[in-house]
Structures are given as structure tokens and as C-alpha cells.
Amino acid sequence: MNLIKKHLFETVVGGLYVALLFISPDKTVLALKEGVWLLIDMLPVFICVVLFSSFLSVFLSPKTVQRIMGKETGVKGVVAGALFGTLIVGPLWILFPLYKTFLNKGARLAVVAAMVGAFAIKTPWIPYAASFLGWPFILITVVLTMSYAILEGYLMEMILKKR
């Protein structure tokens, strides 16, 4: 029972697949095949991120993380975290182990939350997006998203510290 509680989401999805197999077997098998192919496509990136997170976990000292991303970094650290978040490309869900590694090594919660919030901006794609939507639109979007990411970092830290 404890295993089911620990993996509740996976259990519910598995149960839905079993139920849908009886309701619409053709579509369920097709969905399962697509899911497996998506997993296969994402596996190399996922493995790289896990290996990179493991590397950081072993070789990056808590002192270094705290110096760059810790409490003493103040506003500069949160802004730097948001800027770093804009440089990361790939699916966000794959990066959660990396963010957890930073937190475990002493990174400030506001810095990591700002990274997650700023992830919506893809710095290498800004010129491409501007060619379709125009520079004013993109610049305003970037400024608003960065502002929100920094605010999100502080709010997350404030809310989660109370718990």
C-alpha cells in the first residue's frame, strides 16, 4: 500500500490505461505506442541530464554552490539564476533532478525558483521569435517574464519557508 501511495500518479495512469483498454482498445494501444516512442526519443536527453546532475552532485562542492547561488548572493544571485534559466534548452521536466541537486548543495530556493520561471525564455530563440512577432513584442515579453521569474523566486521562498 505504501508503494502505491509513493507512486500514486503512475498507478492512476496505469489504471486508466487498463480501463481504456476495455473501452477503446485500438486507441489505447496507439496511445501506448506513441508514449513509448516519446520515451525513446527523450531517453538520451534524460540520461544526459541525470549523468550531469550526478556529476555535479559528486564534483560540485556545497561551498561553491552556496557561493554562487546561496543566501549571501542576495538579489544578484536571484537575477543570475533567472538569467541562467534562460540559457537552458530542453524540456523542463528533465531538469528537475538538476534543480534538486542545486538545492541539496545549498542553493537558495529563490534562485532555483527564478531559474524555473525564466526557463520560458529561450535566449538563442529570441531573434527567431522576433522575426515573426517583432522586436517590441519579444522585448516586452522577455522583460515581463524575467520580472515574473524573479518575483516568483522570492514568492516561492517566502511561501515555502513558512511551511
C-alpha positions as CSV (number, residue, x, y, z in Angstrom):
1,M,0.0,0.0,0.0
2,N,2.9,2.3,0.8
3,L,4.3,1.7,-2.7
4,I,1.0,2.7,-4.3
5,K,1.0,5.9,-2.3
6,K,4.5,6.7,-3.3
7,H,3.7,6.1,-6.9
8,L,0.1,7.4,-7.0
9,F,0.4,9.2,-10.3
10,E,1.9,6.2,-12.0
11,T,-0.7,3.9,-10.5
12,V,-3.6,6.1,-11.7
13,V,-2.2,6.4,-15.2
14,G,-1.7,2.6,-15.3
15,G,-5.2,2.1,-14.1
16,L,-6.6,4.5,-16.7
17,Y,-4.8,2.6,-19.4
18,V,-6.2,-0.7,-18.3
19,A,-9.7,0.8,-18.1
20,L,-9.4,2.4,-21.5
21,L,-8.1,-0.8,-23.0
22,F,-11.6,-2.3,-22.4
23,I,-13.4,0.8,-23.7
24,S,-11.3,1.6,-26.8
25,P,-8.6,-1.0,-27.3
26,D,-7.3,0.4,-30.7
27,K,-6.9,4.0,-29.5
28,T,-5.4,2.8,-26.2
29,V,-2.7,0.7,-28.0
30,L,-2.0,3.6,-30.3
31,A,-1.6,6.0,-27.4
32,L,0.7,3.5,-25.6
33,K,2.8,3.1,-28.8
34,E,3.1,6.9,-29.1
35,G,4.0,7.2,-25.4
36,V,6.8,4.5,-25.8
37,W,8.2,6.3,-28.8
38,L,8.2,9.6,-26.9
39,L,10.0,8.0,-24.1
40,I,12.6,6.5,-26.5
41,D,13.1,10.0,-28.1
42,M,13.5,11.6,-24.7
43,L,15.7,8.9,-23.2
44,P,19.1,10.2,-24.5
45,V,18.4,13.7,-23.1
46,F,17.1,12.3,-19.9
47,I,20.2,10.1,-19.4
48,C,22.5,13.1,-20.1
49,V,20.8,15.3,-17.6
50,V,20.8,12.5,-14.9
51,L,24.5,11.9,-15.6
52,F,25.2,15.7,-15.5
53,S,23.2,16.0,-12.3
54,S,25.1,13.1,-10.8
55,F,28.4,14.6,-11.9
56,L,27.5,17.9,-10.2
57,S,26.3,16.1,-7.1
58,V,29.7,14.4,-6.7
59,F,32.2,17.1,-8.0
60,L,30.5,20.4,-7.2
61,S,31.1,21.3,-3.6
62,P,28.3,22.7,-1.4
63,K,30.7,25.7,-0.8
64,T,30.8,26.5,-4.5
65,V,27.1,26.3,-4.9
66,Q,26.5,28.4,-1.8
67,R,29.0,31.0,-3.1
68,I,27.3,31.2,-6.5
69,M,23.6,30.5,-5.6
70,G,23.4,30.7,-1.8
71,K,21.7,33.0,0.6
72,E,24.6,35.6,0.6
73,T,24.2,36.2,-3.1
74,G,21.1,38.4,-2.5
75,V,19.4,40.0,-5.4
76,K,22.4,39.3,-7.7
77,G,22.0,35.6,-7.1
78,V,18.3,35.6,-7.9
79,V,18.8,37.6,-11.1
80,A,21.8,35.4,-12.1
81,G,19.6,32.4,-11.5
82,A,16.9,33.8,-13.8
83,L,19.5,34.7,-16.5
84,F,20.9,31.1,-16.2
85,G,17.4,29.8,-16.6
86,T,17.0,31.5,-20.0
87,L,20.1,29.7,-21.3
88,I,18.8,26.2,-20.6
89,V,17.2,24.5,-23.6
90,G,15.2,21.2,-23.4
91,P,12.1,20.0,-21.7
92,L,11.7,21.4,-18.2
93,W,10.7,18.1,-16.6
94,I,14.0,16.6,-17.4
95,L,15.8,19.4,-15.5
96,F,14.2,18.8,-12.1
97,P,17.0,16.4,-11.0
98,L,19.5,19.2,-11.7
99,Y,17.5,21.7,-9.7
100,K,17.2,19.3,-6.8
101,T,21.0,18.8,-6.9
102,F,21.4,22.6,-6.6
103,L,19.0,22.7,-3.7
104,N,20.7,19.8,-2.0
105,K,24.1,21.6,-2.3
106,G,22.8,24.7,-0.7
107,A,21.4,26.8,-3.5
108,R,18.9,29.4,-2.3
109,L,15.3,28.4,-3.1
110,A,14.6,31.8,-4.7
111,V,17.5,31.3,-7.1
112,V,16.2,27.9,-8.2
113,A,12.6,29.1,-8.5
114,A,13.8,32.0,-10.6
115,M,15.6,29.6,-12.9
116,V,12.4,27.6,-13.3
117,G,10.4,30.7,-14.0
118,A,12.8,32.1,-16.5
119,F,13.0,28.8,-18.4
120,A,10.1,30.1,-20.5
121,I,12.6,32.4,-22.3
122,K,14.9,30.7,-24.7
123,T,17.8,33.2,-25.3
124,P,19.0,31.5,-28.5
125,W,15.5,31.7,-30.0
126,I,14.8,35.4,-29.3
127,P,16.0,36.6,-32.8
128,Y,14.0,33.9,-34.5
129,A,10.8,34.8,-32.5
130,A,11.4,38.5,-33.2
131,S,11.4,37.8,-36.9
132,F,7.8,36.6,-36.6
133,L,6.4,38.8,-33.8
134,G,8.7,41.9,-33.9
135,W,11.3,43.1,-31.5
136,P,9.0,45.3,-29.4
137,F,6.7,42.3,-28.7
138,I,9.7,40.0,-27.8
139,L,11.5,42.5,-25.7
140,I,8.4,43.3,-23.6
141,T,7.7,39.5,-23.3
142,V,11.3,38.9,-22.1
143,V,11.2,41.8,-19.6
144,L,7.9,40.7,-18.2
145,T,8.9,37.1,-18.0
146,M,12.2,37.9,-16.3
147,S,10.4,40.2,-13.8
148,Y,7.9,37.5,-13.0
149,A,10.6,34.9,-12.7
150,I,12.5,37.0,-10.1
151,L,9.3,37.8,-8.3
152,E,8.4,34.1,-8.4
153,G,11.7,33.2,-6.8
154,Y,11.1,35.5,-3.9
155,L,7.4,34.4,-3.5
156,M,8.3,30.7,-3.6
157,E,11.0,31.3,-1.0
158,M,8.6,33.3,1.2
159,I,5.7,30.8,0.9
160,L,7.8,27.7,1.3
161,K,9.8,29.0,4.3
162,K,6.6,29.3,6.3
163,R,6.0,25.6,5.9
